[in-house]
């Protein structure tokens, strides 16, 4: 069974694009978001801002490998 990495990168680029938007939106509004499965921990707006940048970088990488790069 062969793994189709191009389709996996396409899916991940969409997922990272959504989390970028959500992270920056909550950061802009100053909303703290609870960490799932970690008790009473919360993601601060500053953390969400930097998380958005990290996910934006991952989005660009996955977008490149999923949509732009030509197969060998």
PDB file of N, CA, C and O in Angstrom:
ATOM      1  N   UNK A   1       0.840  -1.181   0.000  1.00  0.00           N
ATOM      2  CA  UNK A   1       0.000   0.000   0.000  1.00  0.00           C
ATOM      3  C   UNK A   1       0.887   1.246   0.000  1.00  0.00           C
ATOM      4  O   UNK A   1       1.776   1.385   0.840  1.00  0.00           O
ATOM      5  N   UNK A   2       0.638   2.134  -0.937  1.00  0.00           N
ATOM      6  CA  UNK A   2       1.443   3.345  -1.079  1.00  0.00           C
ATOM      7  C   UNK A   2       0.708   4.518  -0.428  1.00  0.00           C
ATOM      8  O   UNK A   2      -0.495   4.695  -0.619  1.00  0.00           O
ATOM      9  N   UNK A   3       1.445   5.309   0.336  1.00  0.00           N
ATOM     10  CA  UNK A   3       0.870   6.497   0.975  1.00  0.00           C
ATOM     11  C   UNK A   3       0.960   7.659  -0.006  1.00  0.00           C
ATOM     12  O   UNK A   3       2.028   7.946  -0.545  1.00  0.00           O
ATOM     13  N   UNK A   4      -0.162   8.319  -0.232  1.00  0.00           N
ATOM     14  CA  UNK A   4      -0.185   9.472  -1.122  1.00  0.00           C
ATOM     15  C   UNK A   4       0.102  10.725  -0.283  1.00  0.00           C
ATOM     16  O   UNK A   4      -0.809  11.333   0.278  1.00  0.00           O
ATOM     17  N   UNK A   5       1.379  11.094  -0.211  1.00  0.00           N
ATOM     18  CA  UNK A   5       1.808  12.203   0.635  1.00  0.00           C
ATOM     19  C   UNK A   5       1.252  13.534   0.158  1.00  0.00           C
ATOM     20  O   UNK A   5       1.017  14.435   0.963  1.00  0.00           O
ATOM     21  N   UNK A   6       1.041  13.664  -1.150  1.00  0.00           N
ATOM     22  CA  UNK A   6       0.522  14.919  -1.690  1.00  0.00           C
ATOM     23  C   UNK A   6      -0.859  15.207  -1.096  1.00  0.00           C
ATOM     24  O   UNK A   6      -1.140  16.343  -0.713  1.00  0.00           O
ATOM     25  N   UNK A   7      -1.716  14.197  -1.017  1.00  0.00           N
ATOM     26  CA  UNK A   7      -3.043  14.394  -0.433  1.00  0.00           C
ATOM     27  C   UNK A   7      -2.977  14.656   1.072  1.00  0.00           C
ATOM     28  O   UNK A   7      -3.785  15.416   1.606  1.00  0.00           O
ATOM     29  N   UNK A   8      -2.031  14.037   1.748  1.00  0.00           N
ATOM     30  CA  UNK A   8      -1.864  14.283   3.186  1.00  0.00           C
ATOM     31  C   UNK A   8      -1.444  15.733   3.421  1.00  0.00           C
ATOM     32  O   UNK A   8      -1.960  16.390   4.325  1.00  0.00           O
ATOM     33  N   UNK A   9      -0.508  16.234   2.607  1.00  0.00           N
ATOM     34  CA  UNK A   9      -0.091  17.630   2.749  1.00  0.00           C
ATOM     35  C   UNK A   9      -1.217  18.596   2.406  1.00  0.00           C
ATOM     36  O   UNK A   9      -1.314  19.663   3.013  1.00  0.00           O
ATOM     37  N   UNK A  10      -2.069  18.244   1.445  1.00  0.00           N
ATOM     38  CA  UNK A  10      -3.226  19.081   1.123  1.00  0.00           C
ATOM     39  C   UNK A  10      -4.161  19.174   2.320  1.00  0.00           C
ATOM     40  O   UNK A  10      -4.633  20.258   2.662  1.00  0.00           O
ATOM     41  N   UNK A  11      -4.430  18.034   2.957  1.00  0.00           N
ATOM     42  CA  UNK A  11      -5.299  18.030   4.134  1.00  0.00           C
ATOM     43  C   UNK A  11      -4.686  18.854   5.266  1.00  0.00           C
ATOM     44  O   UNK A  11      -5.367  19.670   5.888  1.00  0.00           O
ATOM     45  N   UNK A  12      -3.396  18.634   5.527  1.00  0.00           N
ATOM     46  CA  UNK A  12      -2.740  19.352   6.619  1.00  0.00           C
ATOM     47  C   UNK A  12      -2.680  20.852   6.358  1.00  0.00           C
ATOM     48  O   UNK A  12      -2.794  21.640   7.296  1.00  0.00           O
ATOM     49  N   UNK A  13      -2.503  21.262   5.109  1.00  0.00           N
ATOM     50  CA  UNK A  13      -2.478  22.697   4.823  1.00  0.00           C
ATOM     51  C   UNK A  13      -3.824  23.324   5.167  1.00  0.00           C
ATOM     52  O   UNK A  13      -3.867  24.428   5.710  1.00  0.00           O
ATOM     53  N   UNK A  14      -4.913  22.643   4.862  1.00  0.00           N
ATOM     54  CA  UNK A  14      -6.228  23.162   5.227  1.00  0.00           C
ATOM     55  C   UNK A  14      -6.426  23.219   6.731  1.00  0.00           C
ATOM     56  O   UNK A  14      -6.980  24.187   7.253  1.00  0.00           O
ATOM     57  N   UNK A  15      -5.974  22.184   7.430  1.00  0.00           N
ATOM     58  CA  UNK A  15      -6.115  22.160   8.886  1.00  0.00           C
ATOM     59  C   UNK A  15      -5.293  23.269   9.541  1.00  0.00           C
ATOM     60  O   UNK A  15      -5.772  23.934  10.459  1.00  0.00           O
ATOM     61  N   UNK A  16      -4.068  23.470   9.078  1.00  0.00           N
ATOM     62  CA  UNK A  16      -3.237  24.540   9.636  1.00  0.00           C
ATOM     63  C   UNK A  16      -3.803  25.913   9.302  1.00  0.00           C
ATOM     64  O   UNK A  16      -3.709  26.829  10.119  1.00  0.00           O
ATOM     65  N   UNK A  17      -4.388  26.075   8.120  1.00  0.00           N
ATOM     66  CA  UNK A  17      -4.986  27.355   7.745  1.00  0.00           C
ATOM     67  C   UNK A  17      -6.127  27.715   8.698  1.00  0.00           C
ATOM     68  O   UNK A  17      -6.268  28.871   9.094  1.00  0.00           O
ATOM     69  N   UNK A  18      -6.933  26.730   9.060  1.00  0.00           N
ATOM     70  CA  UNK A  18      -8.048  26.978   9.982  1.00  0.00           C
ATOM     71  C   UNK A  18      -7.536  27.348  11.366  1.00  0.00           C
ATOM     72  O   UNK A  18      -8.059  28.274  11.986  1.00  0.00           O
ATOM     73  N   UNK A  19      -6.520  26.641  11.865  1.00  0.00           N
ATOM     74  CA  UNK A  19      -6.014  26.951  13.203  1.00  0.00           C
ATOM     75  C   UNK A  19      -5.303  28.297  13.249  1.00  0.00           C
ATOM     76  O   UNK A  19      -5.296  28.956  14.288  1.00  0.00           O
ATOM     77  N   UNK A  20      -4.705  28.713  12.132  1.00  0.00           N
ATOM     78  CA  UNK A  20      -4.105  30.054  12.080  1.00  0.00           C
ATOM     79  C   UNK A  20      -5.187  31.101  12.278  1.00  0.00           C
ATOM     80  O   UNK A  20      -5.040  32.011  13.094  1.00  0.00           O
ATOM     81  N   UNK A  21      -6.263  30.969  11.535  1.00  0.00           N
ATOM     82  CA  UNK A  21      -7.357  31.932  11.647  1.00  0.00           C
ATOM     83  C   UNK A  21      -7.965  31.962  13.030  1.00  0.00           C
ATOM     84  O   UNK A  21      -8.217  33.035  13.578  1.00  0.00           O
ATOM     85  N   UNK A  22      -8.204  30.788  13.601  1.00  0.00           N
ATOM     86  CA  UNK A  22      -8.806  30.724  14.934  1.00  0.00           C
ATOM     87  C   UNK A  22      -7.862  31.288  15.990  1.00  0.00           C
ATOM     88  O   UNK A  22      -8.292  32.037  16.868  1.00  0.00           O
ATOM     89  N   UNK A  23      -6.582  30.937  15.913  1.00  0.00           N
ATOM     90  CA  UNK A  23      -5.620  31.419  16.910  1.00  0.00           C
ATOM     91  C   UNK A  23      -5.491  32.930  16.868  1.00  0.00           C
ATOM     92  O   UNK A  23      -5.529  33.590  17.906  1.00  0.00           O
ATOM     93  N   UNK A  24      -5.338  33.480  15.667  1.00  0.00           N
ATOM     94  CA  UNK A  24      -5.197  34.935  15.562  1.00  0.00           C
ATOM     95  C   UNK A  24      -6.484  35.654  15.932  1.00  0.00           C
ATOM     96  O   UNK A  24      -6.434  36.747  16.495  1.00  0.00           O
ATOM     97  N   UNK A  25      -7.627  35.072  15.633  1.00  0.00           N
ATOM     98  CA  UNK A  25      -8.901  35.700  15.986  1.00  0.00           C
ATOM     99  C   UNK A  25      -9.069  35.763  17.513  1.00  0.00           C
ATOM    100  O   UNK A  25      -9.418  36.809  18.061  1.00  0.00           O
ATOM    101  N   UNK A  26      -8.818  34.643  18.187  1.00  0.00           N
ATOM    102  CA  UNK A  26      -8.932  34.653  19.651  1.00  0.00           C
ATOM    103  C   UNK A  26      -7.884  35.550  20.283  1.00  0.00           C
ATOM    104  O   UNK A  26      -8.151  36.193  21.298  1.00  0.00           O
ATOM    105  N   UNK A  27      -6.696  35.603  19.696  1.00  0.00           N
ATOM    106  CA  UNK A  27      -5.660  36.489  20.206  1.00  0.00           C
ATOM    107  C   UNK A  27      -6.070  37.949  20.049  1.00  0.00           C
ATOM    108  O   UNK A  27      -5.884  38.748  20.967  1.00  0.00           O
ATOM    109  N   UNK A  28      -6.620  38.296  18.910  1.00  0.00           N
ATOM    110  CA  UNK A  28      -7.055  39.668  18.632  1.00  0.00           C
ATOM    111  C   UNK A  28      -8.155  40.105  19.594  1.00  0.00           C
ATOM    112  O   UNK A  28      -8.187  41.260  20.019  1.00  0.00           O
ATOM    113  N   UNK A  29      -9.061  39.183  19.940  1.00  0.00           N
ATOM    114  CA  UNK A  29     -10.138  39.506  20.871  1.00  0.00           C
ATOM    115  C   UNK A  29      -9.704  39.439  22.334  1.00  0.00           C
ATOM    116  O   UNK A  29     -10.436  39.883  23.218  1.00  0.00           O
ATOM    117  N   UNK A  30      -8.521  38.889  22.593  1.00  0.00           N
ATOM    118  CA  UNK A  30      -8.030  38.787  23.962  1.00  0.00           C
ATOM    119  C   UNK A  30      -8.693  37.686  24.765  1.00  0.00           C
ATOM    120  O   UNK A  30      -8.848  37.807  25.980  1.00  0.00           O
ATOM    121  N   UNK A  31      -9.087  36.613  24.096  1.00  0.00           N
ATOM    122  CA  UNK A  31      -9.786  35.502  24.756  1.00  0.00           C
ATOM    123  C   UNK A  31      -8.777  34.422  25.120  1.00  0.00           C
ATOM    124  O   UNK A  31      -7.936  34.051  24.302  1.00  0.00           O
ATOM    125  N   UNK A  32      -8.861  33.921  26.341  1.00  0.00           N
ATOM    126  CA  UNK A  32      -8.047  32.768  26.724  1.00  0.00           C
ATOM    127  C   UNK A  32      -8.831  31.504  26.383  1.00  0.00           C
ATOM    128  O   UNK A  32     -10.047  31.443  26.566  1.00  0.00           O
ATOM    129  N   UNK A  33      -8.125  30.511  25.891  1.00  0.00           N
ATOM    130  CA  UNK A  33      -8.739  29.264  25.451  1.00  0.00           C
ATOM    131  C   UNK A  33      -8.201  28.147  26.332  1.00  0.00           C
ATOM    132  O   UNK A  33      -6.988  28.063  26.530  1.00  0.00           O
ATOM    133  N   UNK A  34      -9.068  27.280  26.872  1.00  0.00           N
ATOM    134  CA  UNK A  34      -8.571  26.194  27.721  1.00  0.00           C
ATOM    135  C   UNK A  34      -7.805  25.143  26.918  1.00  0.00           C
ATOM    136  O   UNK A  34      -8.162  24.824  25.784  1.00  0.00           O
ATOM    137  N   UNK A  35      -6.742  24.613  27.531  1.00  0.00           N
ATOM    138  CA  UNK A  35      -6.000  23.497  26.952  1.00  0.00           C
ATOM    139  C   UNK A  35      -6.829  22.242  27.175  1.00  0.00           C
ATOM    140  O   UNK A  35      -7.155  21.929  28.320  1.00  0.00           O
ATOM    141  N   UNK A  36      -7.177  21.520  26.133  1.00  0.00           N
ATOM    142  CA  UNK A  36      -7.919  20.279  26.356  1.00  0.00           C
ATOM    143  C   UNK A  36      -7.029  19.223  27.017  1.00  0.00           C
ATOM    144  O   UNK A  36      -5.850  19.101  26.687  1.00  0.00           O
ATOM    145  N   UNK A  37      -7.592  18.481  27.932  1.00  0.00           N
ATOM    146  CA  UNK A  37      -6.946  17.342  28.601  1.00  0.00           C
ATOM    147  C   UNK A  37      -5.812  17.742  29.541  1.00  0.00           C
ATOM    148  O   UNK A  37      -5.058  16.869  29.971  1.00  0.00           O
ATOM    149  N   UNK A  38      -5.660  19.021  29.878  1.00  0.00           N
ATOM    150  CA  UNK A  38      -4.597  19.443  30.792  1.00  0.00           C
ATOM    151  C   UNK A  38      -5.145  20.117  32.039  1.00  0.00           C
ATOM    152  O   UNK A  38      -4.461  20.942  32.644  1.00  0.00           O
ATOM    153  N   UNK A  39      -6.336  19.789  32.424  1.00  0.00           N
ATOM    154  CA  UNK A  39      -6.893  20.347  33.641  1.00  0.00           C
ATOM    155  C   UNK A  39      -7.325  21.789  33.456  1.00  0.00           C
ATOM    156  O   UNK A  39      -8.098  22.107  32.553  1.00  0.00           O
ATOM    157  N   UNK A  40      -6.819  22.656  34.317  1.00  0.00           N
ATOM    158  CA  UNK A  40      -7.247  24.051  34.314  1.00  0.00           C
ATOM    159  C   UNK A  40      -6.270  24.978  33.600  1.00  0.00           C
ATOM    160  O   UNK A  40      -6.315  26.192  33.802  1.00  0.00           O
ATOM    161  N   UNK A  41      -5.394  24.430  32.772  1.00  0.00           N
ATOM    162  CA  UNK A  41      -4.453  25.265  32.023  1.00  0.00           C
ATOM    163  C   UNK A  41      -5.182  26.005  30.907  1.00  0.00           C
ATOM    164  O   UNK A  41      -6.188  25.531  30.379  1.00  0.00           O
ATOM    165  N   UNK A  42      -4.652  27.181  30.560  1.00  0.00           N
ATOM    166  CA  UNK A  42      -5.265  27.980  29.507  1.00  0.00           C
ATOM    167  C   UNK A  42      -4.195  28.501  28.555  1.00  0.00           C
ATOM    168  O   UNK A  42      -3.050  28.728  28.945  1.00  0.00           O
ATOM    169  N   UNK A  43      -4.595  28.686  27.292  1.00  0.00           N
ATOM    170  CA  UNK A  43      -3.733  29.321  26.308  1.00  0.00           C
ATOM    171  C   UNK A  43      -4.020  30.813  26.338  1.00  0.00           C
ATOM    172  O   UNK A  43      -5.146  31.237  26.076  1.00  0.00           O
ATOM    173  N   UNK A  44      -3.018  31.602  26.654  1.00  0.00           N
ATOM    174  CA  UNK A  44      -3.187  33.051  26.740  1.00  0.00           C
ATOM    175  C   UNK A  44      -3.246  33.649  25.329  1.00  0.00           C
ATOM    176  O   UNK A  44      -2.822  33.007  24.367  1.00  0.00           O
ATOM    177  N   UNK A  45      -3.765  34.862  25.204  1.00  0.00           N
ATOM    178  CA  UNK A  45      -3.784  35.500  23.884  1.00  0.00           C
ATOM    179  C   UNK A  45      -2.394  35.643  23.264  1.00  0.00           C
ATOM    180  O   UNK A  45      -2.246  35.511  22.050  1.00  0.00           O
ATOM    181  N   UNK A  46      -1.376  35.910  24.083  1.00  0.00           N
ATOM    182  CA  UNK A  46      -0.019  36.015  23.554  1.00  0.00           C
ATOM    183  C   UNK A  46       0.463  34.670  23.007  1.00  0.00           C
ATOM    184  O   UNK A  46       1.072  34.613  21.939  1.00  0.00           O
ATOM    185  N   UNK A  47       0.188  33.592  23.742  1.00  0.00           N
ATOM    186  CA  UNK A  47       0.536  32.257  23.269  1.00  0.00           C
ATOM    187  C   UNK A  47      -0.187  31.934  21.966  1.00  0.00           C
ATOM    188  O   UNK A  47       0.412  31.366  21.052  1.00  0.00           O
ATOM    189  N   UNK A  48      -1.465  32.288  21.869  1.00  0.00           N
ATOM    190  CA  UNK A  48      -2.240  32.036  20.651  1.00  0.00           C
ATOM    191  C   UNK A  48      -1.682  32.813  19.468  1.00  0.00           C
ATOM    192  O   UNK A  48      -1.702  32.324  18.339  1.00  0.00           O
ATOM    193  N   UNK A  49      -1.184  34.019  19.718  1.00  0.00           N
ATOM    194  CA  UNK A  49      -0.586  34.823  18.659  1.00  0.00           C
ATOM    195  C   UNK A  49       0.636  34.120  18.070  1.00  0.00           C
ATOM    196  O   UNK A  49       0.766  34.009  16.851  1.00  0.00           O
ATOM    197  N   UNK A  50       1.538  33.641  18.947  1.00  0.00           N
ATOM    198  CA  UNK A  50       2.734  32.953  18.475  1.00  0.00           C
ATOM    199  C   UNK A  50       2.398  31.586  17.889  1.00  0.00           C
ATOM    200  O   UNK A  50       3.051  31.140  16.946  1.00  0.00           O
ATOM    201  N   UNK A  51       1.401  30.929  18.429  1.00  0.00           N
ATOM    202  CA  UNK A  51       0.939  29.656  17.877  1.00  0.00           C
ATOM    203  C   UNK A  51       0.423  29.856  16.458  1.00  0.00           C
ATOM    204  O   UNK A  51       0.626  29.005  15.592  1.00  0.00           O
ATOM    205  N   UNK A  52      -0.245  30.980  16.223  1.00  0.00           N
ATOM    206  CA  UNK A  52      -0.720  31.297  14.885  1.00  0.00           C
ATOM    207  C   UNK A  52       0.429  31.428  13.896  1.00  0.00           C
ATOM    208  O   UNK A  52       0.325  30.957  12.763  1.00  0.00           O
ATOM    209  N   UNK A  53       1.528  32.065  14.312  1.00  0.00           N
ATOM    210  CA  UNK A  53       2.683  32.189  13.427  1.00  0.00           C
ATOM    211  C   UNK A  53       3.313  30.826  13.135  1.00  0.00           C
ATOM    212  O   UNK A  53       3.696  30.553  11.997  1.00  0.00           O
ATOM    213  N   UNK A  54       3.421  29.983  14.140  1.00  0.00           N
ATOM    214  CA  UNK A  54       3.975  28.645  13.924  1.00  0.00           C
ATOM    215  C   UNK A  54       3.094  27.860  12.954  1.00  0.00           C
ATOM    216  O   UNK A  54       3.603  27.213  12.038  1.00  0.00           O
ATOM    217  N   UNK A  55       1.786  27.914  13.148  1.00  0.00           N
ATOM    218  CA  UNK A  55       0.884  27.180  12.268  1.00  0.00           C
ATOM    219  C   UNK A  55       0.850  27.793  10.872  1.00  0.00           C
ATOM    220  O   UNK A  55       0.613  27.081   9.896  1.00  0.00           O
ATOM    221  N   UNK A  56       1.080  29.099  10.759  1.00  0.00           N
ATOM    222  CA  UNK A  56       1.164  29.716   9.444  1.00  0.00           C
ATOM    223  C   UNK A  56       2.387  29.205   8.689  1.00  0.00           C
ATOM    224  O   UNK A  56       2.314  28.952   7.487  1.00  0.00           O
ATOM    225  N   UNK A  57       3.502  29.055   9.384  1.00  0.00           N
ATOM    226  CA  UNK A  57       4.700  28.499   8.769  1.00  0.00           C
ATOM    227  C   UNK A  57       4.447  27.060   8.319  1.00  0.00           C
ATOM    228  O   UNK A  57       4.824  26.677   7.212  1.00  0.00           O
ATOM    229  N   UNK A  58       3.808  26.264   9.181  1.00  0.00           N
ATOM    230  CA  UNK A  58       3.488  24.884   8.811  1.00  0.00           C
ATOM    231  C   UNK A  58       2.493  24.834   7.657  1.00  0.00           C
ATOM    232  O   UNK A  58       2.569  23.946   6.808  1.00  0.00           O
ATOM    233  N   UNK A  59       1.559  25.784   7.624  1.00  0.00           N
ATOM    234  CA  UNK A  59       0.624  25.875   6.501  1.00  0.00           C
ATOM    235  C   UNK A  59       1.377  26.111   5.196  1.00  0.00           C
ATOM    236  O   UNK A  59       1.105  25.446   4.197  1.00  0.00           O
ATOM    237  N   UNK A  60       2.323  27.050   5.197  1.00  0.00           N
ATOM    238  CA  UNK A  60       3.071  27.346   3.976  1.00  0.00           C
ATOM    239  C   UNK A  60       3.868  26.133   3.500  1.00  0.00           C
ATOM    240  O   UNK A  60       3.925  25.860   2.301  1.00  0.00           O
ATOM    241  N   UNK A  61       4.477  25.411   4.425  1.00  0.00           N
ATOM    242  CA  UNK A  61       5.249  24.224   4.064  1.00  0.00           C
ATOM    243  C   UNK A  61       4.342  23.158   3.466  1.00  0.00           C
ATOM    244  O   UNK A  61       4.649  22.595   2.415  1.00  0.00           O
ATOM    245  N   UNK A  62       3.226  22.880   4.134  1.00  0.00           N
ATOM    246  CA  UNK A  62       2.301  21.856   3.640  1.00  0.00           C
ATOM    247  C   UNK A  62       1.645  22.287   2.329  1.00  0.00           C
ATOM    248  O   UNK A  62       1.409  21.455   1.453  1.00  0.00           O
ATOM    249  N   UNK A  63       1.350  23.577   2.189  1.00  0.00           N
ATOM    250  CA  UNK A  63       0.766  24.082   0.944  1.00  0.00           C
ATOM    251  C   UNK A  63       1.731  23.883  -0.214  1.00  0.00           C
ATOM    252  O   UNK A  63       1.326  23.495  -1.310  1.00  0.00           O
ATOM    253  N   UNK A  64       2.996  24.148   0.031  1.00  0.00           N
ATOM    254  CA  UNK A  64       4.006  23.971  -1.016  1.00  0.00           C
ATOM    255  C   UNK A  64       4.071  22.512  -1.464  1.00  0.00           C
ATOM    256  O   UNK A  64       3.995  22.220  -2.657  1.00  0.00           O
ATOM    257  N   UNK A  65       4.211  21.601  -0.502  1.00  0.00           N
ATOM    258  CA  UNK A  65       4.343  20.180  -0.867  1.00  0.00           C
ATOM    259  C   UNK A  65       3.038  19.577  -1.377  1.00  0.00           C
ATOM    260  O   UNK A  65       3.068  18.601  -2.127  1.00  0.00           O
ATOM    261  N   UNK A  66       1.901  20.134  -0.986  1.00  0.00           N
ATOM    262  CA  UNK A  66       0.627  19.583  -1.418  1.00  0.00           C
ATOM    263  C   UNK A  66       0.123  20.133  -2.734  1.00  0.00           C
ATOM    264  O   UNK A  66      -0.509  19.405  -3.499  1.00  0.00           O
ATOM    265  N   UNK A  67       0.386  21.405  -3.022  1.00  0.00           N
ATOM    266  CA  UNK A  67      -0.211  22.036  -4.203  1.00  0.00           C
ATOM    267  C   UNK A  67       0.797  22.536  -5.232  1.00  0.00           C
ATOM    268  O   UNK A  67       0.521  22.469  -6.430  1.00  0.00           O
ATOM    269  N   UNK A  68       1.947  23.030  -4.809  1.00  0.00           N
ATOM    270  CA  UNK A  68       2.849  23.719  -5.731  1.00  0.00           C
ATOM    271  C   UNK A  68       3.918  22.788  -6.315  1.00  0.00           C
ATOM    272  O   UNK A  68       4.154  22.793  -7.523  1.00  0.00           O
ATOM    273  N   UNK A  69       4.561  21.994  -5.460  1.00  0.00           N
ATOM    274  CA  UNK A  69       5.664  21.157  -5.915  1.00  0.00           C
ATOM    275  C   UNK A  69       5.141  20.088  -6.877  1.00  0.00           C
ATOM    276  O   UNK A  69       4.138  19.423  -6.617  1.00  0.00           O
ATOM    277  N   UNK A  70       5.844  19.949  -7.981  1.00  0.00           N
ATOM    278  CA  UNK A  70       5.502  18.926  -8.972  1.00  0.00           C
ATOM    279  C   UNK A  70       6.057  17.580  -8.553  1.00  0.00           C
ATOM    280  O   UNK A  70       7.154  17.516  -7.998  1.00  0.00           O
ATOM    281  N   UNK A  71       5.319  16.492  -8.806  1.00  0.00           N
ATOM    282  CA  UNK A  71       5.853  15.165  -8.456  1.00  0.00           C
ATOM    283  C   UNK A  71       7.059  14.804  -9.309  1.00  0.00           C
ATOM    284  O   UNK A  71       7.199  15.275 -10.438  1.00  0.00           O
ATOM    285  N   UNK A  72       7.921  13.970  -8.763  1.00  0.00           N
ATOM    286  CA  UNK A  72       9.149  13.570  -9.489  1.00  0.00           C
ATOM    287  C   UNK A  72       8.831  12.740 -10.689  1.00  0.00           C
ATOM    288  O   UNK A  72       9.739  12.322 -11.408  1.00  0.00           O
TER     289      UNK A  72
END
